[in-house]
């Protein structure tokens, strides 16, 4: 699966996703590090990738056509908790289910939205 990880996702998560065979684009260490969410969203859309972030602002894009959004929102986040929630979230759906899907993983539950296809 083609994935874009925001800079707030732990590197251990990037490594595990790569180890699972995913095509992961990590913004850290690139000229795009620190760009605005709007600019980041444009890159994600152009690259046709699932976005993984802890930034709840991306939930506003759930009604746009997209290739998947996974947001991690924890009360007391740390690298390990974020990593575990990302891996849990990725495992919930098959690759072909992610387009138009927005998932917000929280401490005890998750919420899911699926953008409807227009006829």
The first five atom37 places (N, CA, C, CB, O) and aatype in JSON, in Angstrom:
{
  "aatype": [20, 20, 20, 20, 20, 20, 20, 20, 20, 20, 20, 20, 20, 20, 20, 20, 20, 20, 20, 20, 20, 20, 20, 20, 20, 20, 20, 20, 20, 20, 20, 20, 20, 20, 20, 20, 20, 20, 20, 20, 20, 20, 20, 20, 20, 20, 20, 20, 20, 20, 20, 20, 20, 20, 20, 20, 20, 20, 20, 20, 20, 20, 20, 20, 20, 20, 20, 20, 20, 20, 20, 20, 20, 20, 20, 20, 20, 20, 20, 20, 20, 20, 20, 20, 20, 20, 20, 20, 20, 20, 20, 20, 20, 20, 20, 20, 20, 20, 20, 20, 20, 20, 20, 20, 20, 20, 20, 20, 20, 20, 20, 20, 20, 20, 20, 20, 20, 20, 20],
  "atom_mask": [
    [1, 1, 1, 1, 1],
    [1, 1, 1, 1, 1],
    [1, 1, 1, 1, 1],
    [1, 1, 1, 1, 1],
    [1, 1, 1, 1, 1],
    [1, 1, 1, 1, 1],
    [1, 1, 1, 1, 1],
    [1, 1, 1, 1, 1],
    [1, 1, 1, 1, 1],
    [1, 1, 1, 1, 1],
    [1, 1, 1, 1, 1],
    [1, 1, 1, 1, 1],
    [1, 1, 1, 1, 1],
    [1, 1, 1, 1, 1],
    [1, 1, 1, 1, 1],
    [1, 1, 1, 1, 1],
    [1, 1, 1, 1, 1],
    [1, 1, 1, 1, 1],
    [1, 1, 1, 1, 1],
    [1, 1, 1, 1, 1],
    [1, 1, 1, 1, 1],
    [1, 1, 1, 1, 1],
    [1, 1, 1, 1, 1],
    [1, 1, 1, 1, 1],
    [1, 1, 1, 1, 1],
    [1, 1, 1, 1, 1],
    [1, 1, 1, 1, 1],
    [1, 1, 1, 1, 1],
    [1, 1, 1, 1, 1],
    [1, 1, 1, 1, 1],
    [1, 1, 1, 1, 1],
    [1, 1, 1, 1, 1],
    [1, 1, 1, 1, 1],
    [1, 1, 1, 1, 1],
    [1, 1, 1, 1, 1],
    [1, 1, 1, 1, 1],
    [1, 1, 1, 1, 1],
    [1, 1, 1, 1, 1],
    [1, 1, 1, 1, 1],
    [1, 1, 1, 1, 1],
    [1, 1, 1, 1, 1],
    [1, 1, 1, 1, 1],
    [1, 1, 1, 1, 1],
    [1, 1, 1, 1, 1],
    [1, 1, 1, 1, 1],
    [1, 1, 1, 1, 1],
    [1, 1, 1, 1, 1],
    [1, 1, 1, 1, 1],
    [1, 1, 1, 1, 1],
    [1, 1, 1, 1, 1],
    [1, 1, 1, 1, 1],
    [1, 1, 1, 1, 1],
    [1, 1, 1, 1, 1],
    [1, 1, 1, 1, 1],
    [1, 1, 1, 1, 1],
    [1, 1, 1, 1, 1],
    [1, 1, 1, 1, 1],
    [1, 1, 1, 1, 1],
    [1, 1, 1, 1, 1],
    [1, 1, 1, 1, 1],
    [1, 1, 1, 1, 1],
    [1, 1, 1, 1, 1],
    [1, 1, 1, 1, 1],
    [1, 1, 1, 1, 1],
    [1, 1, 1, 1, 1],
    [1, 1, 1, 1, 1],
    [1, 1, 1, 1, 1],
    [1, 1, 1, 1, 1],
    [1, 1, 1, 1, 1],
    [1, 1, 1, 1, 1],
    [1, 1, 1, 1, 1],
    [1, 1, 1, 1, 1],
    [1, 1, 1, 1, 1],
    [1, 1, 1, 1, 1],
    [1, 1, 1, 1, 1],
    [1, 1, 1, 1, 1],
    [1, 1, 1, 1, 1],
    [1, 1, 1, 1, 1],
    [1, 1, 1, 1, 1],
    [1, 1, 1, 1, 1],
    [1, 1, 1, 1, 1],
    [1, 1, 1, 1, 1],
    [1, 1, 1, 1, 1],
    [1, 1, 1, 1, 1],
    [1, 1, 1, 1, 1],
    [1, 1, 1, 1, 1],
    [1, 1, 1, 1, 1],
    [1, 1, 1, 1, 1],
    [1, 1, 1, 1, 1],
    [1, 1, 1, 1, 1],
    [1, 1, 1, 1, 1],
    [1, 1, 1, 1, 1],
    [1, 1, 1, 1, 1],
    [1, 1, 1, 1, 1],
    [1, 1, 1, 1, 1],
    [1, 1, 1, 1, 1],
    [1, 1, 1, 1, 1],
    [1, 1, 1, 1, 1],
    [1, 1, 1, 1, 1],
    [1, 1, 1, 1, 1],
    [1, 1, 1, 1, 1],
    [1, 1, 1, 1, 1],
    [1, 1, 1, 1, 1],
    [1, 1, 1, 1, 1],
    [1, 1, 1, 1, 1],
    [1, 1, 1, 1, 1],
    [1, 1, 1, 1, 1],
    [1, 1, 1, 1, 1],
    [1, 1, 1, 1, 1],
    [1, 1, 1, 1, 1],
    [1, 1, 1, 1, 1],
    [1, 1, 1, 1, 1],
    [1, 1, 1, 1, 1],
    [1, 1, 1, 1, 1],
    [1, 1, 1, 1, 1],
    [1, 1, 1, 1, 1],
    [1, 1, 1, 1, 1],
    [1, 1, 1, 1, 1],
    [1, 1, 1, 1, 1]
  ],
  "atom_positions": [
    [[0.85, -1.17, 0.0], [0.0, 0.0, 0.0], [0.9, 1.24, 0.0], [-0.97, 0.0, 1.23], [1.97, 1.24, 0.61]],
    [[0.46, 2.29, -0.69], [1.19, 3.55, -0.72], [0.74, 4.39, 0.47], [0.97, 4.31, -2.08], [-0.44, 4.72, 0.6]],
    [[1.71, 4.74, 1.33], [1.42, 5.44, 2.58], [2.3, 6.69, 2.68], [1.65, 4.52, 3.8], [3.45, 6.68, 2.26]],
    [[1.73, 7.76, 3.24], [2.47, 8.98, 3.55], [2.37, 9.18, 5.05], [1.91, 10.23, 2.75], [1.27, 9.29, 5.59]],
    [[3.52, 9.24, 5.75], [3.48, 9.47, 7.2], [3.9, 10.9, 7.5], [4.4, 8.47, 7.94], [4.91, 11.39, 7.01]],
    [[3.1, 11.55, 8.31], [3.41, 12.9, 8.77], [4.58, 12.8, 9.74], [2.16, 13.57, 9.44], [4.88, 11.72, 10.25]],
    [[5.24, 13.93, 10.0], [6.44, 13.91, 10.83], [6.16, 13.6, 12.29], [7.14, 15.22, 10.74], [7.09, 13.42, 13.07]],
    [[4.89, 13.52, 12.68], [4.55, 13.2, 14.07], [4.36, 11.69, 14.3], [3.28, 13.93, 14.47], [3.99, 11.27, 15.4]],
    [[4.62, 10.89, 13.3], [4.52, 9.43, 13.41], [5.92, 8.88, 13.7], [3.92, 8.79, 12.09], [6.88, 9.26, 13.02]],
    [[6.05, 8.0, 14.7], [7.37, 7.51, 15.08], [8.1, 6.78, 13.94], [7.24, 6.58, 16.26], [7.48, 6.13, 13.1]],
    [[9.42, 6.9, 13.94], [10.23, 6.24, 12.93], [10.1, 4.73, 13.02], [11.69, 6.65, 13.07], [10.19, 4.04, 12.0]],
    [[9.88, 4.19, 14.24], [9.71, 2.74, 14.38], [8.5, 2.26, 13.58], [9.55, 2.34, 15.87], [8.47, 1.14, 13.09]],
    [[7.5, 3.12, 13.45], [6.31, 2.78, 12.67], [6.65, 2.73, 11.19], [5.18, 3.8, 12.93], [6.23, 1.83, 10.47]],
    [[7.41, 3.71, 10.73], [7.86, 3.74, 9.34], [8.62, 2.45, 9.03], [8.75, 4.99, 9.05], [8.37, 1.81, 8.01]],
    [[9.54, 2.09, 9.91], [10.35, 0.88, 9.7], [9.47, -0.37, 9.63], [11.38, 0.73, 10.83], [9.69, -1.23, 8.77]],
    [[8.48, -0.48, 10.52], [7.62, -1.67, 10.51], [6.76, -1.71, 9.26], [6.74, -1.7, 11.76], [6.57, -2.78, 8.67]],
    [[6.23, -0.56, 8.85], [5.41, -0.51, 7.63], [6.25, -0.91, 6.42], [4.81, 0.9, 7.43], [5.78, -1.66, 5.56]],
    [[7.49, -0.41, 6.35], [8.38, -0.8, 5.26], [8.66, -2.3, 5.31], [9.71, -0.01, 5.33], [8.68, -2.97, 4.27]],
    [[8.87, -2.83, 6.5], [9.12, -4.25, 6.67], [7.96, -5.12, 6.24], [9.45, -4.54, 8.11], [8.14, -6.27, 5.84]],
    [[6.76, -4.56, 6.31], [5.56, -5.28, 5.87], [5.33, -5.16, 4.37], [4.33, -4.75, 6.62], [4.37, -5.7, 3.82]],
    [[6.24, -4.43, 3.69], [6.16, -4.32, 2.24], [5.41, -3.11, 1.72], [5.51, -5.52, 1.71], [5.17, -3.0, 0.52]],
    [[5.05, -2.18, 2.59], [4.35, -0.97, 2.15], [5.34, 0.02, 1.53], [3.61, -0.31, 3.34], [6.52, 0.04, 1.89]],
    [[4.85, 0.84, 0.62], [5.62, 1.91, -0.02], [5.36, 3.16, 0.84], [5.2, 2.13, -1.55], [4.32, 3.8, 0.71]],
    [[6.32, 3.49, 1.71], [6.12, 4.56, 2.69], [6.92, 5.8, 2.31], [6.51, 4.08, 4.09], [8.13, 5.73, 2.07]],
    [[6.23, 6.94, 2.26], [6.88, 8.23, 2.05], [6.88, 8.95, 3.4], [6.14, 9.08, 0.93], [5.83, 9.21, 3.97]],
    [[8.07, 9.25, 3.9], [8.26, 9.92, 5.19], [8.75, 11.34, 4.92], [9.27, 9.14, 6.11], [9.76, 11.53, 4.24]],
    [[8.05, 12.32, 5.45], [8.37, 13.72, 5.17], [9.64, 14.17, 5.9], [7.21, 14.61, 5.57], [10.27, 15.15, 5.49]],
    [[10.01, 13.47, 6.97], [11.2, 13.86, 7.74], [12.46, 13.78, 6.88], [11.36, 12.96, 8.98], [12.66, 12.85, 6.1]],
    [[13.3, 14.79, 7.05], [14.57, 14.81, 6.34], [14.47, 15.2, 4.87], [15.2, 13.48, 6.43], [15.44, 15.09, 4.13]],
    [[13.29, 15.66, 4.46], [13.11, 16.11, 3.08], [12.92, 17.63, 3.08], [11.9, 15.4, 2.4], [12.79, 18.25, 4.13]],
    [[12.91, 18.2, 1.89], [12.67, 19.65, 1.78], [11.25, 20.03, 2.18], [12.94, 20.11, 0.35], [10.95, 21.21, 2.36]],
    [[10.38, 19.04, 2.32], [8.99, 19.3, 2.68], [8.74, 19.29, 4.19], [8.1, 18.28, 2.03], [7.65, 19.63, 4.64]],
    [[9.74, 18.92, 4.97], [9.58, 18.88, 6.42], [9.18, 20.27, 6.93], [10.88, 18.41, 7.12], [9.81, 21.27, 6.58]],
    [[8.13, 20.32, 7.75], [7.67, 21.58, 8.31], [6.69, 22.35, 7.45], [8.83, 22.43, 8.58], [6.3, 23.46, 7.81]],
    [[6.27, 21.8, 6.31], [5.31, 22.51, 5.44], [3.95, 22.57, 6.11], [5.21, 21.82, 4.06], [3.68, 21.87, 7.08]],
    [[3.09, 23.42, 5.58], [1.74, 23.56, 6.13], [0.91, 22.31, 5.82], [1.05, 24.82, 5.57], [1.23, 21.54, 4.92]],
    [[-0.15, 22.13, 6.6], [-1.04, 20.99, 6.36], [-1.64, 21.04, 4.97], [-2.14, 20.95, 7.41], [-1.83, 20.0, 4.33]],
    [[-1.94, 22.23, 4.5], [-2.53, 22.38, 3.16], [-1.55, 21.9, 2.09], [-2.92, 23.85, 2.9], [-1.95, 21.2, 1.15]],
    [[-0.29, 22.27, 2.22], [0.73, 21.83, 1.26], [0.95, 20.32, 1.36], [2.06, 22.58, 1.5], [1.09, 19.63, 0.35]],
    [[0.97, 19.81, 2.6], [1.14, 18.38, 2.81], [0.0, 17.6, 2.16], [1.22, 18.06, 4.32], [0.23, 16.58, 1.52]],
    [[-1.23, 18.09, 2.32], [-2.41, 17.43, 1.75], [-2.29, 17.36, 0.22], [-3.7, 18.17, 2.15], [-2.64, 16.35, -0.38]],
    [[-1.79, 18.43, -0.39], [-1.61, 18.43, -1.85], [-0.65, 17.34, -2.29], [-1.1, 19.81, -2.33], [-0.88, 16.66, -3.29]],
    [[0.44, 17.17, -1.54], [1.41, 16.12, -1.87], [0.78, 14.74, -1.72], [2.67, 16.23, -0.97], [0.93, 13.88, -2.59]],
    [[0.07, 14.53, -0.63], [-0.59, 13.25, -0.38], [-1.57, 12.93, -1.51], [-1.34, 13.27, 0.98], [-1.62, 11.79, -1.99]],
    [[-2.33, 13.91, -1.94], [-3.3, 13.71, -3.01], [-2.59, 13.42, -4.34], [-4.2, 14.95, -3.16], [-2.99, 12.51, -5.07]],
    [[-1.55, 14.18, -4.63], [-0.81, 13.98, -5.89], [-0.18, 12.59, -5.93], [0.28, 15.06, -6.04], [-0.18, 11.94, -6.98]],
    [[0.34, 12.15, -4.8], [1.0, 10.84, -4.71], [0.02, 9.67, -4.56], [1.96, 10.84, -3.55], [0.42, 8.51, -4.66]],
    [[-1.25, 9.98, -4.33], [-2.31, 8.97, -4.14], [-1.96, 8.0, -3.02], [-2.55, 8.2, -5.45], [-1.92, 6.78, -3.21]],
    [[-1.71, 8.58, -1.84], [-1.3, 7.79, -0.69], [-2.27, 7.91, 0.48], [0.08, 8.2, -0.24], [-2.97, 8.91, 0.62]],
    [[-2.3, 6.87, 1.3], [-2.99, 6.9, 2.59], [-2.18, 7.82, 3.49], [-3.15, 5.45, 3.21], [-0.96, 7.65, 3.6]],
    [[-2.83, 8.78, 4.14], [-2.16, 9.69, 5.07], [-2.29, 9.17, 6.49], [-2.74, 11.12, 4.96], [-3.38, 8.82, 6.93]],
    [[-1.16, 9.11, 7.21], [-1.16, 8.76, 8.63], [-0.59, 9.94, 9.4], [-0.34, 7.44, 8.91], [0.51, 10.41, 9.1]],
    [[-1.35, 10.43, 10.4], [-0.95, 11.62, 11.15], [-1.59, 11.61, 12.54], [-1.36, 12.91, 10.39], [-2.51, 10.84, 12.8]],
    [[-1.08, 12.46, 13.42], [-1.75, 12.69, 14.7], [-2.47, 14.04, 14.66], [-0.73, 12.66, 15.87], [-3.04, 14.46, 15.67]],
    [[-2.46, 14.69, 13.54], [-3.05, 16.01, 13.38], [-4.53, 15.88, 13.05], [-2.32, 16.81, 12.28], [-4.9, 15.5, 11.94]],
    [[-5.38, 16.21, 14.03], [-6.83, 16.04, 13.84], [-7.4, 16.97, 12.76], [-7.55, 16.3, 15.16], [-8.52, 16.75, 12.29]],
    [[-6.65, 17.98, 12.37], [-7.12, 18.9, 11.33], [-7.4, 18.22, 10.0], [-6.12, 19.98, 11.13], [-8.21, 18.71, 9.21]],
    [[-6.74, 17.09, 9.74], [-6.95, 16.4, 8.47], [-8.32, 15.73, 8.39], [-5.87, 15.36, 8.27], [-8.75, 15.32, 7.31]],
    [[-9.01, 15.61, 9.51], [-10.37, 15.04, 9.5], [-11.28, 15.9, 8.64], [-10.93, 14.92, 10.94], [-12.25, 15.39, 8.07]],
    [[-11.0, 17.19, 8.54], [-11.83, 18.08, 7.71], [-11.81, 17.68, 6.23], [-11.36, 19.52, 7.86], [-12.7, 18.07, 5.48]],
    [[-10.82, 16.91, 5.81], [-10.72, 16.46, 4.42], [-11.52, 15.18, 4.14], [-9.27, 16.25, 4.06], [-11.48, 14.67, 3.03]],
    [[-12.22, 14.67, 5.14], [-12.88, 13.37, 4.99], [-13.94, 13.33, 3.9], [-13.5, 12.97, 6.29], [-14.25, 12.25, 3.4]],
    [[-14.51, 14.45, 3.54], [-15.55, 14.45, 2.51], [-15.0, 14.71, 1.11], [-16.59, 15.48, 2.84], [-15.75, 14.7, 0.13]],
    [[-13.7, 14.94, 1.01], [-13.05, 15.08, -0.29], [-12.72, 13.69, -0.83], [-11.77, 15.97, -0.2], [-12.68, 12.71, -0.08]],
    [[-12.48, 13.62, -2.12], [-11.98, 12.38, -2.69], [-10.53, 12.22, -2.2], [-12.07, 12.37, -4.28], [-9.73, 13.15, -2.35]],
    [[-10.2, 11.08, -1.63], [-8.85, 10.84, -1.13], [-8.55, 9.36, -1.1], [-8.67, 11.46, 0.27], [-9.41, 8.53, -1.41]],
    [[-7.33, 9.01, -0.72], [-6.87, 7.62, -0.75], [-6.74, 7.01, 0.63], [-5.53, 7.53, -1.46], [-6.1, 5.98, 0.82]],
    [[-7.36, 7.67, 1.61], [-7.39, 7.17, 2.98], [-6.72, 8.12, 3.94], [-6.74, 5.82, 3.05], [-5.7, 8.73, 3.64]],
    [[-7.31, 8.22, 5.13], [-6.76, 9.06, 6.2], [-6.84, 8.25, 7.49], [-7.54, 10.44, 6.33], [-7.9, 7.74, 7.85]],
    [[-5.72, 8.14, 8.18], [-5.67, 7.49, 9.48], [-5.1, 8.49, 10.47], [-4.81, 6.17, 9.44], [-3.94, 8.89, 10.37]],
    [[-5.93, 8.89, 11.43], [-5.55, 9.88, 12.43], [-5.47, 9.19, 13.79], [-6.55, 11.08, 12.47], [-6.38, 8.45, 14.17]],
    [[-4.39, 9.43, 14.52], [-4.22, 8.88, 15.86], [-4.41, 10.01, 16.86], [-2.81, 8.2, 16.03], [-3.68, 11.0, 16.83]],
    [[-5.39, 9.86, 17.76], [-5.7, 10.89, 18.76], [-5.74, 10.23, 20.14], [-7.08, 11.61, 18.45], [-6.72, 9.57, 20.49]],
    [[-4.69, 10.4, 20.92], [-4.57, 9.8, 22.24], [-4.46, 10.88, 23.31], [-3.35, 8.85, 22.29], [-3.89, 11.94, 23.07]],
    [[-5.0, 10.6, 24.51], [-4.95, 11.58, 25.6], [-3.52, 11.8, 26.09], [-5.83, 11.13, 26.76], [-3.13, 12.94, 26.33]],
    [[-2.75, 10.74, 26.23], [-1.36, 10.86, 26.67], [-0.46, 10.08, 25.7], [-1.19, 10.33, 28.14], [0.02, 8.99, 26.02]],
    [[-0.25, 10.64, 24.52], [0.5, 9.91, 23.5], [1.99, 9.81, 23.82], [0.32, 10.57, 22.15], [2.58, 10.7, 24.43]],
    [[2.57, 8.72, 23.4], [4.02, 8.57, 23.36], [4.32, 7.74, 22.11], [4.6, 7.88, 24.69], [3.39, 7.24, 21.47]],
    [[5.58, 7.6, 21.77], [5.92, 6.91, 20.53], [5.35, 5.51, 20.45], [7.42, 6.85, 20.38], [4.82, 5.11, 19.41]],
    [[5.45, 4.75, 21.54], [4.98, 3.37, 21.52], [3.47, 3.29, 21.34], [5.39, 2.65, 22.8], [2.98, 2.48, 20.56]],
    [[2.73, 4.13, 22.06], [1.26, 4.12, 21.95], [0.82, 4.53, 20.54], [0.63, 5.06, 22.99], [-0.09, 3.92, 19.98]],
    [[1.46, 5.55, 19.98], [1.12, 5.98, 18.62], [1.41, 4.84, 17.65], [1.92, 7.26, 18.23], [0.59, 4.52, 16.79]],
    [[2.59, 4.24, 17.79], [2.98, 3.13, 16.92], [1.95, 2.0, 16.99], [4.38, 2.6, 17.33], [1.51, 1.5, 15.95]],
    [[1.57, 1.6, 18.19], [0.62, 0.5, 18.35], [-0.73, 0.83, 17.71], [0.43, 0.18, 19.83], [-1.35, -0.03, 17.09]],
    [[-1.19, 2.08, 17.87], [-2.48, 2.47, 17.29], [-2.42, 2.52, 15.77], [-2.92, 3.83, 17.84], [-3.39, 2.15, 15.1]],
    [[-1.3, 2.98, 15.22], [-1.16, 2.99, 13.76], [-1.23, 1.57, 13.23], [0.18, 3.66, 13.34], [-1.96, 1.29, 12.28]],
    [[-0.48, 0.68, 13.84], [-0.45, -0.7, 13.36], [-1.82, -1.36, 13.51], [0.61, -1.51, 14.12], [-2.23, -2.14, 12.65]],
    [[-2.52, -1.06, 14.59], [-3.88, -1.58, 14.77], [-4.8, -1.01, 13.69], [-4.42, -1.22, 16.2], [-5.57, -1.74, 13.07]],
    [[-4.71, 0.3, 13.46], [-5.56, 0.95, 12.46], [-5.33, 0.39, 11.06], [-5.31, 2.43, 12.46], [-6.29, 0.15, 10.32]],
    [[-4.07, 0.2, 10.69], [-3.75, -0.35, 9.38], [-4.34, -1.74, 9.21], [-2.22, -0.39, 9.17], [-4.77, -2.11, 8.12]],
    [[-4.35, -2.5, 10.28], [-4.82, -3.89, 10.2], [-6.34, -4.02, 10.11], [-4.33, -4.66, 11.4], [-6.85, -5.09, 9.79]],
    [[-7.07, -2.95, 10.4], [-8.53, -3.03, 10.42], [-9.16, -3.18, 9.04], [-9.09, -1.79, 11.08], [-10.25, -3.73, 8.9]],
    [[-8.47, -2.68, 8.0], [-9.06, -2.65, 6.66], [-8.07, -3.16, 5.63], [-9.51, -1.24, 6.31], [-6.86, -3.03, 5.79]],
    [[-8.61, -3.73, 4.57], [-7.78, -4.16, 3.44], [-7.38, -2.94, 2.63], [-8.54, -5.2, 2.56], [-8.02, -1.9, 2.7]],
    [[-6.31, -3.09, 1.85], [-5.8, -1.98, 1.05], [-6.88, -1.35, 0.17], [-4.65, -2.45, 0.19], [-6.96, -0.12, 0.07]],
    [[-7.69, -2.18, -0.44], [-8.72, -1.65, -1.36], [-9.86, -0.94, -0.64], [-9.28, -2.77, -2.19], [-10.66, -0.26, -1.28]],
    [[-9.96, -1.08, 0.69], [-11.0, -0.4, 1.45], [-10.6, 1.02, 1.85], [-11.32, -1.19, 2.69], [-11.48, 1.83, 2.14]],
    [[-9.3, 1.34, 1.87], [-8.84, 2.63, 2.37], [-9.26, 3.84, 1.53], [-7.37, 2.6, 2.47], [-9.55, 4.88, 2.11]],
    [[-9.29, 3.75, 0.19], [-9.72, 4.95, -0.55], [-11.09, 5.44, -0.07], [-9.76, 4.67, -2.06], [-12.04, 4.67, 0.04]],
    [[-11.17, 6.75, 0.22], [-12.36, 7.44, 0.72], [-12.64, 7.16, 2.2], [-13.56, 7.03, -0.1], [-13.61, 7.69, 2.74]],
    [[-11.81, 6.33, 2.87], [-12.01, 5.97, 4.27], [-11.22, 6.91, 5.17], [-11.61, 4.5, 4.53], [-10.04, 7.19, 4.92]],
    [[-11.87, 7.41, 6.23], [-11.18, 8.19, 7.26], [-11.39, 7.47, 8.57], [-11.71, 9.67, 7.33], [-12.53, 7.17, 8.95]],
    [[-10.3, 7.18, 9.27], [-10.36, 6.48, 10.55], [-9.63, 7.31, 11.6], [-9.74, 5.05, 10.44], [-8.5, 7.73, 11.39]],
    [[-10.3, 7.54, 12.73], [-9.68, 8.23, 13.86], [-9.57, 7.21, 14.99], [-10.5, 9.5, 14.3], [-10.58, 6.77, 15.54]],
    [[-8.34, 6.86, 15.32], [-8.08, 5.91, 16.39], [-7.87, 6.7, 17.69], [-6.82, 5.01, 16.07], [-7.02, 7.58, 17.76]],
    [[-8.67, 6.36, 18.71], [-8.54, 7.0, 20.01], [-8.16, 5.95, 21.05], [-9.85, 7.74, 20.41], [-7.97, 4.78, 20.71]],
    [[-8.06, 6.36, 22.29], [-7.6, 5.44, 23.34], [-8.44, 4.17, 23.42], [-7.63, 6.14, 24.67], [-7.89, 3.07, 23.42]],
    [[-9.74, 4.31, 23.49], [-10.6, 3.15, 23.73], [-11.45, 2.72, 22.53], [-11.51, 3.44, 24.88], [-12.01, 1.62, 22.53]],
    [[-11.53, 3.56, 21.52], [-12.37, 3.22, 20.37], [-11.86, 3.95, 19.13], [-13.86, 3.59, 20.63], [-10.91, 4.73, 19.21]],
    [[-12.5, 3.68, 18.0], [-12.16, 4.4, 16.78], [-13.44, 4.79, 16.06], [-11.24, 3.55, 15.87], [-14.47, 4.14, 16.21]],
    [[-13.35, 5.84, 15.26], [-14.47, 6.29, 14.43], [-14.06, 6.16, 12.98], [-14.87, 7.76, 14.77], [-12.89, 6.34, 12.62]],
    [[-15.05, 5.84, 12.15], [-14.78, 5.63, 10.73], [-15.79, 6.38, 9.89], [-14.8, 4.12, 10.39], [-16.99, 6.38, 10.19]],
    [[-15.3, 7.03, 8.84], [-16.16, 7.67, 7.84], [-15.77, 7.12, 6.48], [-16.04, 9.23, 7.87], [-14.59, 6.88, 6.22]],
    [[-16.75, 6.92, 5.63], [-16.48, 6.51, 4.26], [-17.19, 7.49, 3.35], [-16.96, 5.02, 3.98], [-18.42, 7.61, 3.39]],
    [[-16.43, 8.21, 2.53], [-17.0, 9.15, 1.57], [-17.74, 8.35, 0.52], [-15.9, 10.06, 0.93], [-17.22, 7.38, -0.03]],
    [[-18.95, 8.77, 0.25], [-19.76, 8.08, -0.75], [-19.33, 8.46, -2.15], [-21.24, 8.4, -0.55], [-18.96, 9.6, -2.41]],
    [[-19.38, 7.5, -3.05], [-19.09, 7.76, -4.46], [-20.26, 8.5, -5.07], [-18.8, 6.43, -5.23], [-21.42, 8.17, -4.81]],
    [[-19.97, 9.49, -5.88], [-21.04, 10.19, -6.59], [-21.29, 9.45, -7.9], [-20.67, 11.7, -6.86], [-20.35, 8.99, -8.55]],
    [[-22.55, 9.35, -8.27], [-22.92, 8.66, -9.51], [-22.61, 9.49, -10.73], [-24.38, 8.3, -9.51], [-22.86, 9.06, -11.85]]
  ]
}
